[in-house]
Amino acid sequence: MNLKTFFLYIVLLLALVSCHQTKTPKTTKNDEQKKEQVVPPASPPLPSDTSSYDSPRFADRIEEQTQQLIKMNDAGLFDKLHQKLTSTLSADQKDYFLGHPNLAVLAIAKGNIFENGSGDLGYLLYNKDNHHIEITLFDHKRNTYNTLYKELKVVNTLQNLDCSSSFGSLDYLVASELIYQEDYIRLNNSNYLIDDNSFDVTDISTNKNFDLQQGCLNKKFSKEAMANSLCVPTSSVYANFQCLKYNKKKQIFEIYFSQEFAD
């Protein structure tokens, strides 16, 4: 074997060995990025609110409030408001309340509450059976009447924010204000909800009654999401409100804005 043939043989042998070696897969930049991307754990869903009427913590206050509401109802104050307001309703809405004589209408809000069109209605009611104030909503598409904190779940998205300080559910807070306004209701056959049209379906990003800078706002809600908000005034003296928005995907009402002690 001459020297030239020998070297050729060595080269072929090395090439053969190289072909049989296990190739190590290359780690691409995308693979490294995938390893670095850690999916954060999902935040646990916030619990649904309950009405203060169903909370043992409020038992003594509810008993006192109940007696005051009974006194106002026995004096005919709620029936007068009911007659005044239901006279403005369509025939089908009048029929509903004729079939539910235990309910007295104290305020009405109109708008696109359920994001299905503008025919929805919000009713602030006095229930003569349980002597409580209720907020009942009419979904025109489904032709249903359901009550907040009962059939309709409410979630307060402000509860873990430093700016949230409301004490009590919306039905309880409104009842307290109506009791505070007893003399005014008696003299004027009206109330602060009616006079100011403050029980309303509105866009709080453009409505001058609301100060988004001073109020307690869940900043996850964009201004585009603030249209068709159901806003409930919680004071007859100050411009105090809590505003809810219907979440169609979750089928819940979310309290996302609160304004307290603001003129």
C-alpha positions in Angstrom: 0.0 0.0 0.0 1.6 3.3 -1.1 1.4 6.4 1.1 -1.3 8.1 -1.1 -3.6 5.1 -0.8 -3.1 4.9 3.0 -4.1 8.5 3.5 -7.2 8.1 1.3 -8.2 5.1 3.4 -7.8 7.1 6.7 -10.0 9.9 5.3 -12.8 7.4 4.3 -12.7 5.7 7.7 -13.1 9.0 9.5 -16.0 10.0 7.3 -17.7 6.7 8.0 -17.3 7.1 11.8 -18.7 10.6 11.6 -21.9 9.5 9.8 -22.7 6.9 12.5 -22.4 9.3 15.4 -25.7 10.4 17.0 -26.4 13.9 16.1 -27.2 16.3 19.0 -30.4 18.3 18.3 -29.7 22.0 18.2 -31.5 24.2 20.7 -33.1 27.1 18.8 -33.7 30.5 20.2 -37.5 29.8 20.0 -37.0 26.7 22.2 -35.2 28.8 24.8 -37.9 31.4 24.8 -40.6 28.8 25.3 -38.8 27.4 28.3 -38.5 31.0 29.7 -42.2 31.7 29.2 -44.0 30.6 32.4 -47.8 30.9 32.4 -48.8 32.8 35.5 -51.5 31.1 37.7 -55.0 32.3 37.0 -56.5 34.6 39.6 -59.3 32.9 41.6 -62.7 34.3 40.6 -64.2 36.8 43.0 -67.1 35.5 45.1 -70.6 36.7 44.4 -72.0 39.3 46.7 -75.0 38.6 48.9 -77.7 41.0 49.8 -77.3 42.6 53.3 -80.9 41.3 53.9 -79.4 37.8 53.9 -76.4 38.5 56.1 -76.5 37.8 59.8 -74.2 40.7 60.4 -77.0 43.1 59.4 -79.8 41.4 61.4 -80.4 44.2 63.9 -80.2 46.9 61.3 -82.5 45.0 58.9 -85.1 44.6 61.6 -85.1 48.3 62.3 -85.1 49.1 58.6 -88.0 46.7 58.0 -90.2 48.3 60.6 -89.6 51.8 59.1 -90.4 50.5 55.6 -93.6 48.9 56.8 -94.6 52.2 58.4 -94.0 54.1 55.1 -95.9 51.5 53.2 -98.8 51.5 55.6 -99.0 55.3 55.1 -99.6 54.7 51.4 -96.3 56.4 50.4 -95.1 53.6 48.2 -98.5 53.0 46.5 -98.7 56.6 45.5 -95.3 56.4 43.8 -96.2 53.1 42.2 -99.4 54.6 40.7 -97.5 57.6 39.4 -94.7 55.5 37.8 -96.7 52.6 36.3 -99.0 55.0 34.5 -96.0 55.6 32.2 -95.4 51.9 31.4 -96.4 49.9 28.3 -99.4 47.6 28.5 -97.3 44.4 29.0 -95.3 46.0 31.9 -98.5 47.2 33.5 -99.9 43.7 33.3 -96.8 42.3 35.0 -97.3 44.5 38.1 -101.1 43.9 38.1 -100.2 40.2 38.4 -97.7 41.0 41.2 -99.6 43.3 43.6 -97.0 42.7 46.2 -94.5 44.8 44.3 -94.5 48.6 44.4 -92.5 50.5 41.8 -90.4 53.3 43.3 -88.1 54.1 40.4 -87.5 53.1 36.8 -84.4 53.0 34.6 -84.5 52.3 30.8 -81.7 51.2 28.5 -79.6 48.4 27.0 -78.8 46.7 30.3 -78.2 43.2 29.0 -76.5 44.3 25.8 -79.3 42.9 23.6 -81.0 46.2 22.7 -82.5 49.2 24.3 -85.8 47.6 25.5 -84.5 46.5 29.0 -85.8 48.0 32.2 -84.6 48.4 35.7 -87.1 48.6 38.6 -86.4 49.7 42.1 -89.2 48.0 44.1 -90.7 47.6 47.5 -91.7 44.0 48.2 -94.7 44.0 50.5 -94.2 40.3 51.3 -90.7 40.5 52.8 -90.7 44.3 53.4 -87.5 44.8 51.5 -86.3 47.0 48.7 -85.3 45.0 45.6 -83.7 45.9 42.3 -85.4 43.8 39.6 -84.3 43.9 35.9 -86.4 43.1 32.8 -84.6 41.5 30.0 -86.7 42.3 26.9 -85.1 39.7 24.7 -85.8 36.8 27.1 -89.0 38.5 28.5 -87.8 37.7 32.1 -87.8 39.6 35.4 -85.0 38.8 37.8 -83.6 40.4 40.9 -80.1 41.4 41.8 -78.4 39.2 44.4 -81.1 36.5 43.8 -81.4 35.2 40.3 -78.8 37.7 39.0 -75.4 37.3 40.5 -73.5 40.4 41.5 -69.7 40.6 41.9 -68.0 43.6 43.5 -64.8 44.0 41.5 -63.8 46.9 43.8 -63.7 44.9 47.1 -59.9 44.4 47.1 -59.1 48.0 46.1 -58.0 50.6 48.7 -60.6 53.1 47.5 -63.6 50.9 48.2 -65.6 51.7 51.3 -69.3 51.0 50.7 -71.0 49.4 53.6 -74.0 47.2 52.6 -75.5 45.9 49.4 -77.3 48.2 46.9 -80.8 47.2 47.9 -80.0 47.9 51.6 -78.3 51.3 50.9 -81.2 52.5 48.8 -83.7 51.5 51.4 -81.8 53.5 54.0 -81.9 56.6 51.8 -85.7 56.2 51.1 -86.3 56.1 54.9 -84.1 59.2 55.3 -86.3 60.9 52.7 -89.6 59.9 54.3 -90.9 63.5 54.9 -89.9 64.6 51.4 -91.7 61.6 49.9 -94.8 62.3 51.9 -94.9 66.0 50.9 -93.9 65.7 47.2 -95.0 62.2 46.1 -91.6 61.7 44.7 -88.1 60.7 45.8 -84.5 61.5 44.9 -84.3 58.7 42.4 -87.2 60.1 40.4 -86.3 63.8 40.7 -82.8 63.5 39.5 -83.3 60.6 37.0 -80.3 59.3 38.9 -81.3 55.6 38.7 -80.1 55.3 35.2 -78.6 53.2 32.4 -75.8 55.4 31.1 -72.2 55.8 29.8 -70.3 57.0 32.8 -67.3 58.0 30.7 -69.4 60.9 29.2 -71.9 61.5 31.9 -70.9 64.6 34.0 -72.5 63.1 37.1 -69.5 60.9 37.4 -65.9 61.8 38.3 -63.7 58.9 37.2 -60.6 60.5 38.6 -62.0 60.9 42.1 -64.2 57.9 42.2 -63.2 54.3 42.9 -62.7 52.7 39.4 -61.6 49.2 38.4 -59.0 50.3 35.8 -59.4 47.0 33.9 -62.6 48.6 32.5 -61.9 50.6 29.4 -64.0 53.7 28.6 -65.5 51.7 25.7 -66.8 49.2 28.2 -68.6 51.9 30.3 -71.6 52.3 28.0 -74.9 50.8 29.2 -73.9 50.8 32.8 -76.6 50.5 35.4 -75.9 53.1 38.0 -77.6 53.2 41.4 -77.5 56.3 43.5 -76.9 55.5 47.1 -77.4 59.0 48.6 -80.1 61.6 48.4 -77.7 64.4 49.5 -74.4 63.6 47.8 -73.6 62.5 44.3 -72.9 58.9 45.5 -73.3 56.1 43.1 -72.4 52.5 42.4 -72.3 51.3 38.8 -72.6 47.8 37.4 -72.0 46.4 34.0 -73.4 43.1 32.7 -70.8 40.6 31.7 -72.5 38.5 29.0 -69.7 35.9 29.0 -69.9 35.2 32.7 -73.6 36.1 33.0 -73.0 38.3 36.1 -73.3 41.9 37.0 -70.0 43.5 38.0 -69.7 46.6 40.2 -66.8 48.4 38.7 -67.2 52.0 39.8 -68.1 53.7 43.1 -68.4 57.4 43.9 -68.8 58.4 47.5 -69.1 61.8 49.2 -68.6 63.7 46.0 -70.6 66.8 45.1 
